[in-house]
């Protein structure tokens, strides 16, 4: 099940408060400013900076 549109509108990067890119097919959310990738687990965004992975180029 995809993330609800309403949730996408209010979610922001917990580190910089910036905009996010949703890559639901990969089950991840990307902050290009911080270069961090947050995972989506069981359709729930895990927005913890300590658990984010570096964005690979």
N, CA, C and O atoms as a CHARMM CRD file, in Angstrom:
* protein
*
  228
    1    1 UNK  N      0.85400  -1.17900   0.00000 PROA 1      0.00000
    2    1 UNK  CA     0.00000   0.00000   0.00000 PROA 1      0.00000
    3    1 UNK  C      0.89600   1.23700   0.00000 PROA 1      0.00000
    4    1 UNK  O      1.82000   1.33100   0.80700 PROA 1      0.00000
    5    2 UNK  N      0.63100   2.17700  -0.89100 PROA 2      0.00000
    6    2 UNK  CA     1.46300   3.38200  -0.93900 PROA 2      0.00000
    7    2 UNK  C      1.21200   4.30800   0.26100 PROA 2      0.00000
    8    2 UNK  O      0.18800   4.22600   0.93800 PROA 2      0.00000
    9    3 UNK  N      2.18000   5.18000   0.49000 PROA 3      0.00000
   10    3 UNK  CA     2.04900   6.16300   1.56100 PROA 3      0.00000
   11    3 UNK  C      0.95000   7.15900   1.18000 PROA 3      0.00000
   12    3 UNK  O      0.88100   7.60200   0.03300 PROA 3      0.00000
   13    4 UNK  N      0.10600   7.50300   2.12700 PROA 4      0.00000
   14    4 UNK  CA    -1.00700   8.40900   1.87400 PROA 4      0.00000
   15    4 UNK  C     -0.51700   9.77700   1.40600 PROA 4      0.00000
   16    4 UNK  O      0.49300  10.28600   1.89000 PROA 4      0.00000
   17    5 UNK  N     -1.24000  10.35500   0.47000 PROA 5      0.00000
   18    5 UNK  CA    -0.89200  11.66900  -0.08100 PROA 5      0.00000
   19    5 UNK  C     -0.78900  12.72000   1.02700 PROA 5      0.00000
   20    5 UNK  O      0.10400  13.56700   1.00400 PROA 5      0.00000
   21    6 UNK  N     -1.69600  12.66100   1.98500 PROA 6      0.00000
   22    6 UNK  CA    -1.70700  13.62700   3.08700 PROA 6      0.00000
   23    6 UNK  C     -0.42900  13.53200   3.92400 PROA 6      0.00000
   24    6 UNK  O      0.10600  14.54700   4.37100 PROA 6      0.00000
   25    7 UNK  N      0.05100  12.30700   4.13000 PROA 7      0.00000
   26    7 UNK  CA     1.28100  12.11700   4.89000 PROA 7      0.00000
   27    7 UNK  C      2.48100  12.64300   4.11400 PROA 7      0.00000
   28    7 UNK  O      3.36900  13.26700   4.69400 PROA 7      0.00000
   29    8 UNK  N      2.51300  12.39700   2.81200 PROA 8      0.00000
   30    8 UNK  CA     3.60600  12.90100   1.97800 PROA 8      0.00000
   31    8 UNK  C      3.68300  14.42900   2.03800 PROA 8      0.00000
   32    8 UNK  O      4.77300  15.00100   2.01100 PROA 8      0.00000
   33    9 UNK  N      2.53800  15.07500   2.11900 PROA 9      0.00000
   34    9 UNK  CA     2.50200  16.53800   2.13500 PROA 9      0.00000
   35    9 UNK  C      3.08800  17.12600   3.41800 PROA 9      0.00000
   36    9 UNK  O      3.59500  18.24800   3.40300 PROA 9      0.00000
   37   10 UNK  N      3.02700  16.39100   4.52300 PROA 10     0.00000
   38   10 UNK  CA     3.50400  16.95400   5.79400 PROA 10     0.00000
   39   10 UNK  C      4.86700  16.42700   6.22600 PROA 10     0.00000
   40   10 UNK  O      5.50200  17.00900   7.10600 PROA 10     0.00000
   41   11 UNK  N      5.32700  15.32400   5.61400 PROA 11     0.00000
   42   11 UNK  CA     6.63300  14.78300   5.98800 PROA 11     0.00000
   43   11 UNK  C      7.75800  15.69900   5.51800 PROA 11     0.00000
   44   11 UNK  O      7.71000  16.25000   4.41800 PROA 11     0.00000
   45   12 UNK  N      8.75600  15.85000   6.35600 PROA 12     0.00000
   46   12 UNK  CA     9.96100  16.61500   6.02000 PROA 12     0.00000
   47   12 UNK  C     11.15700  15.86700   6.58400 PROA 12     0.00000
   48   12 UNK  O     11.01600  15.02600   7.47100 PROA 12     0.00000
   49   13 UNK  N     12.31200  16.17500   6.07100 PROA 13     0.00000
   50   13 UNK  CA    13.52600  15.55600   6.57800 PROA 13     0.00000
   51   13 UNK  C     13.70200  15.94000   8.04700 PROA 13     0.00000
   52   13 UNK  O     13.65200  17.12400   8.38100 PROA 13     0.00000
   53   14 UNK  N     13.90400  14.97100   8.91800 PROA 14     0.00000
   54   14 UNK  CA    14.05800  15.29300  10.34300 PROA 14     0.00000
   55   14 UNK  C     15.36000  16.03300  10.65600 PROA 14     0.00000
   56   14 UNK  O     15.48900  16.64300  11.71700 PROA 14     0.00000
   57   15 UNK  N     16.31300  15.98100   9.74600 PROA 15     0.00000
   58   15 UNK  CA    17.59600  16.64600   9.98600 PROA 15     0.00000
   59   15 UNK  C     17.56900  18.11300   9.53300 PROA 15     0.00000
   60   15 UNK  O     17.93300  19.00500  10.29900 PROA 15     0.00000
   61   16 UNK  N     17.13800  18.36100   8.28600 PROA 16     0.00000
   62   16 UNK  CA    17.17800  19.72500   7.74700 PROA 16     0.00000
   63   16 UNK  C     15.80300  20.35800   7.56900 PROA 16     0.00000
   64   16 UNK  O     15.69900  21.54100   7.24500 PROA 16     0.00000
   65   17 UNK  N     14.75500  19.57700   7.77900 PROA 17     0.00000
   66   17 UNK  CA    13.36000  20.01400   7.59300 PROA 17     0.00000
   67   17 UNK  C     13.03100  20.29900   6.13000 PROA 17     0.00000
   68   17 UNK  O     12.06000  20.99200   5.82800 PROA 17     0.00000
   69   18 UNK  N     13.84800  19.75800   5.22400 PROA 18     0.00000
   70   18 UNK  CA    13.67000  19.99100   3.79200 PROA 18     0.00000
   71   18 UNK  C     12.70900  19.01300   3.14000 PROA 18     0.00000
   72   18 UNK  O     12.14400  18.12700   3.78200 PROA 18     0.00000
   73   19 UNK  N     12.54700  19.21000   1.82700 PROA 19     0.00000
   74   19 UNK  CA    11.65200  18.37000   1.03100 PROA 19     0.00000
   75   19 UNK  C     12.25600  16.98900   0.80800 PROA 19     0.00000
   76   19 UNK  O     13.47100  16.79900   0.84200 PROA 19     0.00000
   77   20 UNK  N     11.36500  16.04300   0.57900 PROA 20     0.00000
   78   20 UNK  CA    11.76500  14.65100   0.40000 PROA 20     0.00000
   79   20 UNK  C     11.33300  14.13100  -0.96100 PROA 20     0.00000
   80   20 UNK  O     10.36200  14.61400  -1.54400 PROA 20     0.00000
   81   21 UNK  N     12.05400  13.15500  -1.45500 PROA 21     0.00000
   82   21 UNK  CA    11.68600  12.44600  -2.67200 PROA 21     0.00000
   83   21 UNK  C     11.25900  11.03700  -2.26800 PROA 21     0.00000
   84   21 UNK  O     12.00900  10.31800  -1.60900 PROA 21     0.00000
   85   22 UNK  N     10.06000  10.65500  -2.66300 PROA 22     0.00000
   86   22 UNK  CA     9.51500   9.35400  -2.29700 PROA 22     0.00000
   87   22 UNK  C      9.77900   8.35400  -3.41000 PROA 22     0.00000
   88   22 UNK  O      9.34900   8.55300  -4.54600 PROA 22     0.00000
   89   23 UNK  N     10.47800   7.28900  -3.08600 PROA 23     0.00000
   90   23 UNK  CA    10.77700   6.20700  -4.03000 PROA 23     0.00000
   91   23 UNK  C     10.12600   4.93900  -3.49300 PROA 23     0.00000
   92   23 UNK  O     10.79100   4.03900  -2.98000 PROA 23     0.00000
   93   24 UNK  N      8.81400   4.89900  -3.62600 PROA 24     0.00000
   94   24 UNK  CA     8.05500   3.79700  -3.02900 PROA 24     0.00000
   95   24 UNK  C      8.37900   2.44800  -3.64900 PROA 24     0.00000
   96   24 UNK  O      8.28700   1.42400  -2.97200 PROA 24     0.00000
   97   25 UNK  N      8.75700   2.42400  -4.92600 PROA 25     0.00000
   98   25 UNK  CA     9.09900   1.15400  -5.55800 PROA 25     0.00000
   99   25 UNK  C     10.34800   0.55000  -4.92200 PROA 25     0.00000
  100   25 UNK  O     10.52400  -0.66800  -4.93700 PROA 25     0.00000
  101   26 UNK  N     11.21600   1.39700  -4.36200 PROA 26     0.00000
  102   26 UNK  CA    12.42300   0.93300  -3.66700 PROA 26     0.00000
  103   26 UNK  C     12.24300   0.91900  -2.15300 PROA 26     0.00000
  104   26 UNK  O     13.16100   0.55700  -1.41700 PROA 26     0.00000
  105   27 UNK  N     11.06400   1.31300  -1.69300 PROA 27     0.00000
  106   27 UNK  CA    10.76600   1.38200  -0.25900 PROA 27     0.00000
  107   27 UNK  C     11.73800   2.31200   0.46800 PROA 27     0.00000
  108   27 UNK  O     12.31500   1.95600   1.49600 PROA 27     0.00000
  109   28 UNK  N     11.90800   3.53700  -0.10600 PROA 28     0.00000
  110   28 UNK  CA    12.80400   4.49600   0.52100 PROA 28     0.00000
  111   28 UNK  C     12.35300   5.92400   0.27000 PROA 28     0.00000
  112   28 UNK  O     11.61200   6.21100  -0.67000 PROA 28     0.00000
  113   29 UNK  N     12.82000   6.80700   1.13800 PROA 29     0.00000
  114   29 UNK  CA    12.55300   8.23200   1.05400 PROA 29     0.00000
  115   29 UNK  C     13.91200   8.92400   1.07000 PROA 29     0.00000
  116   29 UNK  O     14.76300   8.61200   1.90400 PROA 29     0.00000
  117   30 UNK  N     14.11200   9.86100   0.14900 PROA 30     0.00000
  118   30 UNK  CA    15.42100  10.48100  -0.01900 PROA 30     0.00000
  119   30 UNK  C     15.36700  11.97100   0.28900 PROA 30     0.00000
  120   30 UNK  O     14.46200  12.68000  -0.15300 PROA 30     0.00000
  121   31 UNK  N     16.35100  12.43100   1.05300 PROA 31     0.00000
  122   31 UNK  CA    16.58400  13.86100   1.23000 PROA 31     0.00000
  123   31 UNK  C     17.85600  14.17600   0.45400 PROA 31     0.00000
  124   31 UNK  O     18.95000  13.77500   0.85100 PROA 31     0.00000
  125   32 UNK  N     17.70600  14.89600  -0.65600 PROA 32     0.00000
  126   32 UNK  CA    18.86900  15.20900  -1.48000 PROA 32     0.00000
  127   32 UNK  C     19.75900  16.25200  -0.81300 PROA 32     0.00000
  128   32 UNK  O     20.96500  16.27100  -1.05600 PROA 32     0.00000
  129   33 UNK  N     19.19600  17.11100   0.01600 PROA 33     0.00000
  130   33 UNK  CA    19.98400  18.12800   0.70500 PROA 33     0.00000
  131   33 UNK  C     20.96800  17.48500   1.68000 PROA 33     0.00000
  132   33 UNK  O     22.15500  17.81200   1.67200 PROA 33     0.00000
  133   34 UNK  N     20.48200  16.57900   2.51400 PROA 34     0.00000
  134   34 UNK  CA    21.31900  15.90400   3.50700 PROA 34     0.00000
  135   34 UNK  C     22.02100  14.68000   2.93400 PROA 34     0.00000
  136   34 UNK  O     22.93400  14.12800   3.54800 PROA 34     0.00000
  137   35 UNK  N     21.57800  14.25800   1.73300 PROA 35     0.00000
  138   35 UNK  CA    22.10900  13.05600   1.08500 PROA 35     0.00000
  139   35 UNK  C     21.90600  11.82700   1.96600 PROA 35     0.00000
  140   35 UNK  O     22.80900  11.01400   2.16400 PROA 35     0.00000
  141   36 UNK  N     20.66400  11.72400   2.49500 PROA 36     0.00000
  142   36 UNK  CA    20.28600  10.59500   3.34700 PROA 36     0.00000
  143   36 UNK  C     19.10700   9.85100   2.74000 PROA 36     0.00000
  144   36 UNK  O     18.26100  10.43500   2.06300 PROA 36     0.00000
  145   37 UNK  N     19.07000   8.54100   3.00100 PROA 37     0.00000
  146   37 UNK  CA    17.97200   7.68900   2.54800 PROA 37     0.00000
  147   37 UNK  C     17.31800   7.07500   3.77700 PROA 37     0.00000
  148   37 UNK  O     17.97500   6.41600   4.58300 PROA 37     0.00000
  149   38 UNK  N     16.01200   7.30000   3.90900 PROA 38     0.00000
  150   38 UNK  CA    15.22000   6.72600   5.00000 PROA 38     0.00000
  151   38 UNK  C     14.42400   5.56100   4.43100 PROA 38     0.00000
  152   38 UNK  O     13.91900   5.64500   3.31200 PROA 38     0.00000
  153   39 UNK  N     14.30600   4.48800   5.17800 PROA 39     0.00000
  154   39 UNK  CA    13.59400   3.31600   4.66800 PROA 39     0.00000
  155   39 UNK  C     12.09100   3.40800   4.97900 PROA 39     0.00000
  156   39 UNK  O     11.65300   4.12100   5.88200 PROA 39     0.00000
  157   40 UNK  N     11.34200   2.65900   4.19700 PROA 40     0.00000
  158   40 UNK  CA     9.91400   2.47400   4.44100 PROA 40     0.00000
  159   40 UNK  C      9.75400   1.01200   4.82800 PROA 40     0.00000
  160   40 UNK  O     10.10200   0.11900   4.05500 PROA 40     0.00000
  161   41 UNK  N      9.23000   0.76800   6.01900 PROA 41     0.00000
  162   41 UNK  CA     9.09600  -0.59600   6.52300 PROA 41     0.00000
  163   41 UNK  C      7.62400  -0.87700   6.81700 PROA 41     0.00000
  164   41 UNK  O      7.00700  -0.19900   7.63900 PROA 41     0.00000
  165   42 UNK  N      7.07200  -1.87400   6.14600 PROA 42     0.00000
  166   42 UNK  CA     5.63900  -2.20900   6.29600 PROA 42     0.00000
  167   42 UNK  C      4.76200  -0.99300   6.05300 PROA 42     0.00000
  168   42 UNK  O      3.81300  -0.74600   6.79700 PROA 42     0.00000
  169   43 UNK  N      5.08500  -0.22400   4.99600 PROA 43     0.00000
  170   43 UNK  CA     4.35100   0.97500   4.58700 PROA 43     0.00000
  171   43 UNK  C      4.43700   2.11400   5.60000 PROA 43     0.00000
  172   43 UNK  O      3.62600   3.03900   5.55900 PROA 43     0.00000
  173   44 UNK  N      5.40700   2.05500   6.50500 PROA 44     0.00000
  174   44 UNK  CA     5.59100   3.10600   7.51200 PROA 44     0.00000
  175   44 UNK  C      6.96900   3.72800   7.32200 PROA 44     0.00000
  176   44 UNK  O      7.97400   3.02000   7.37800 PROA 44     0.00000
  177   45 UNK  N      7.03500   5.05300   7.09500 PROA 45     0.00000
  178   45 UNK  CA     8.33600   5.71300   6.96100 PROA 45     0.00000
  179   45 UNK  C      9.10100   5.68700   8.28700 PROA 45     0.00000
  180   45 UNK  O      8.55900   6.04900   9.33100 PROA 45     0.00000
  181   46 UNK  N     10.35000   5.26100   8.23400 PROA 46     0.00000
  182   46 UNK  CA    11.21700   5.25100   9.41100 PROA 46     0.00000
  183   46 UNK  C     12.10800   6.49500   9.30000 PROA 46     0.00000
  184   46 UNK  O     13.16700   6.46000   8.67300 PROA 46     0.00000
  185   47 UNK  N     11.66400   7.58500   9.91600 PROA 47     0.00000
  186   47 UNK  CA    12.31200   8.88800   9.75100 PROA 47     0.00000
  187   47 UNK  C     13.24500   9.18500  10.92100 PROA 47     0.00000
  188   47 UNK  O     13.10300  10.20600  11.59500 PROA 47     0.00000
  189   48 UNK  N     14.18400   8.29900  11.15200 PROA 48     0.00000
  190   48 UNK  CA    15.16600   8.45900  12.21400 PROA 48     0.00000
  191   48 UNK  C     16.52600   8.72000  11.58400 PROA 48     0.00000
  192   48 UNK  O     17.01800   7.90000  10.80900 PROA 48     0.00000
  193   49 UNK  N     17.13500   9.84800  11.90800 PROA 49     0.00000
  194   49 UNK  CA    18.42800  10.21400  11.33700 PROA 49     0.00000
  195   49 UNK  C     19.47500   9.14400  11.61500 PROA 49     0.00000
  196   49 UNK  O     20.28200   8.81800  10.74400 PROA 49     0.00000
  197   50 UNK  N     19.46100   8.60200  12.81900 PROA 50     0.00000
  198   50 UNK  CA    20.44500   7.58300  13.19000 PROA 50     0.00000
  199   50 UNK  C     20.32700   6.29500  12.37300 PROA 50     0.00000
  200   50 UNK  O     21.29100   5.53600  12.27400 PROA 50     0.00000
  201   51 UNK  N     19.16300   6.04600  11.79200 PROA 51     0.00000
  202   51 UNK  CA    18.95100   4.83100  11.00600 PROA 51     0.00000
  203   51 UNK  C     18.99600   5.07600   9.50800 PROA 51     0.00000
  204   51 UNK  O     18.87700   4.13300   8.72500 PROA 51     0.00000
  205   52 UNK  N     19.16600   6.32100   9.10000 PROA 52     0.00000
  206   52 UNK  CA    19.25100   6.64500   7.67800 PROA 52     0.00000
  207   52 UNK  C     20.58300   6.18800   7.10600 PROA 52     0.00000
  208   52 UNK  O     21.58300   6.07800   7.81500 PROA 52     0.00000
  209   53 UNK  N     20.57000   5.92700   5.80500 PROA 53     0.00000
  210   53 UNK  CA    21.78800   5.50200   5.10900 PROA 53     0.00000
  211   53 UNK  C     22.23500   6.63400   4.18800 PROA 53     0.00000
  212   53 UNK  O     21.41200   7.42700   3.73100 PROA 53     0.00000
  213   54 UNK  N     23.53500   6.71100   3.91500 PROA 54     0.00000
  214   54 UNK  CA    24.01400   7.71900   2.96400 PROA 54     0.00000
  215   54 UNK  C     23.47400   7.45600   1.56400 PROA 54     0.00000
  216   54 UNK  O     23.34100   6.30400   1.15100 PROA 54     0.00000
  217   55 UNK  N     23.16500   8.51200   0.84500 PROA 55     0.00000
  218   55 UNK  CA    22.68500   8.40300  -0.52100 PROA 55     0.00000
  219   55 UNK  C     23.84500   8.03300  -1.43400 PROA 55     0.00000
  220   55 UNK  O     24.87700   8.70400  -1.44400 PROA 55     0.00000
  221   56 UNK  N     23.67000   6.97100  -2.19500 PROA 56     0.00000
  222   56 UNK  CA    24.69300   6.52300  -3.14400 PROA 56     0.00000
  223   56 UNK  C     24.48100   7.24800  -4.47200 PROA 56     0.00000
  224   56 UNK  O     23.34500   7.40400  -4.92100 PROA 56     0.00000
  225   57 UNK  N     25.54200   7.67700  -5.08400 PROA 57     0.00000
  226   57 UNK  CA    25.41000   8.36000  -6.38100 PROA 57     0.00000
  227   57 UNK  C     25.65100   7.43600  -7.53700 PROA 57     0.00000
  228   57 UNK  O     25.57700   7.85800  -8.69100 PROA 57     0.00000
